[in-house]
Amino acid sequence: MAYSDLELLARLVQCEAGGEGSDGMQAVAGVVMNRVTVDYGEYGRLTTVSQVVFQTGQFTCAMETVGGQYNPQNIYNMRPEAEHYAVAEMAMSGQRLPGLGFALWFFNPYSPSCRANFPSRVGRFVLRIGDHCFYEPTDAYADT
């Protein structure tokens, strides 16, 4: 199935952060667009929303199977609503959630605290929203 960048980002936002409120959805959309626009390191080789979303191993919601089992929580099963499209449009226009910085990663630590670095030492913690911790690149990211 081919989706426009807007449709794909709205579906990913709903799937990854639909329960995290407006700030959480904006932060996730911001991470995706930061990866689209960064011009160095691992993500510097990606130039479209589709390339970012479907990069192997990046977003559970882009996987139809996880651990050999069907993943019902995937972008193909999402039905984005107006709020998801609005968040996607905002991020695609270059707007970012204040405090997010140039975050390139997020994850749910399943604990009350966020670790200082992620993944390894290429990302530095900048913000927590709901269950997700957000990280911006360190100098070490340039070598990825």
C-alpha positions in Angstrom: 0.0 0.0 0.0 1.4 3.4 -0.9 0.6 6.3 1.4 1.4 9.9 1.0 4.0 11.3 3.5 1.2 13.1 5.3 -1.0 9.9 5.6 2.0 7.8 6.6 3.1 10.3 9.3 -0.5 10.7 10.6 -0.8 6.9 10.9 2.5 6.6 12.7 1.7 9.4 15.1 -1.6 7.7 16.0 0.0 4.3 16.4 3.1 5.4 18.3 1.7 8.2 20.4 -2.1 8.3 20.2 -2.4 7.9 23.9 0.2 10.4 24.8 -1.8 13.6 24.2 -1.1 16.5 21.9 2.5 17.0 23.2 3.4 13.4 22.8 2.0 13.2 19.3 3.8 16.4 18.3 7.1 15.1 19.8 6.9 11.8 17.8 6.1 13.6 14.6 9.0 16.0 15.3 11.4 13.1 15.7 10.4 11.7 12.3 10.8 15.0 10.6 14.1 15.6 12.4 15.3 12.4 10.9 14.1 13.5 7.4 15.9 16.8 7.7 19.2 15.8 9.4 22.0 15.8 6.9 24.7 13.7 8.6 25.0 10.4 10.4 22.8 7.3 9.9 19.6 9.3 9.2 21.4 11.7 6.9 21.0 9.1 4.2 17.2 9.2 4.5 15.3 12.0 2.8 11.6 11.0 2.9 9.0 10.2 5.6 8.6 6.8 4.0 12.3 6.0 4.2 12.4 7.0 7.9 9.2 5.2 8.9 10.2 2.0 7.1 13.9 1.9 8.1 14.4 -1.6 9.5 13.9 -1.9 13.2 13.0 1.7 14.0 9.3 1.8 14.7 7.3 -1.1 16.1 4.2 0.3 14.4 5.8 -0.1 11.0 6.2 -3.8 11.6 3.4 -6.3 10.6 5.0 -8.9 12.8 6.9 -8.6 16.1 8.6 -11.6 17.6 7.2 -13.9 15.0 3.6 -12.9 15.9 1.2 -10.6 14.0 1.3 -7.1 15.3 -2.3 -5.7 15.3 -0.9 -2.3 16.5 0.5 -1.3 13.1 0.1 1.6 10.7 -2.0 -0.4 8.3 -4.7 -0.8 11.0 -4.8 2.8 12.0 -7.6 5.2 11.1 -6.1 8.7 11.6 -8.5 11.4 12.6 -8.2 15.2 12.1 -5.9 15.7 15.1 -3.4 13.2 13.8 -3.3 14.9 10.4 -3.0 18.3 12.1 0.0 17.1 14.1 1.6 15.6 10.9 1.0 18.8 9.0 2.5 20.9 11.8 5.7 18.8 11.9 6.0 18.7 8.1 5.8 22.5 8.0 8.9 22.6 10.3 7.2 23.4 13.6 8.5 21.5 16.6 7.3 21.1 20.2 9.2 23.5 22.5 11.8 21.7 24.5 12.1 18.8 22.0 15.3 20.2 20.4 16.6 18.2 17.5 15.6 14.8 19.1 16.2 11.9 16.8 15.0 9.1 19.1 12.3 8.2 21.5 11.4 5.1 23.5 9.3 3.8 26.3 11.6 2.7 29.2 8.7 1.0 31.1 10.1 2.7 34.2 9.6 6.1 36.0 13.0 7.4 34.8 14.8 8.0 31.5 18.3 6.9 31.1 20.9 9.7 30.3 21.9 8.3 26.9 20.2 6.4 24.2 21.0 4.4 22.0 24.5 3.8 23.5 26.1 7.2 23.7 24.9 8.8 20.4 21.8 10.3 22.0 21.4 12.6 25.1 18.2 12.8 27.1 16.2 16.0 26.5 12.6 15.5 27.4 10.0 13.1 28.8 6.4 13.2 27.7 4.1 10.6 29.2 5.7 7.2 28.8 8.3 8.3 26.2 11.8 9.6 26.7 13.3 11.8 23.9 16.9 12.1 22.9 18.9 14.5 20.7 22.2 13.5 19.1 25.6 13.9 20.7 28.8 14.5 18.7 29.2 10.7 18.5 26.1 10.4 16.3 28.0 12.0 13.4 30.1 8.8 13.1 27.0 6.5 12.7 
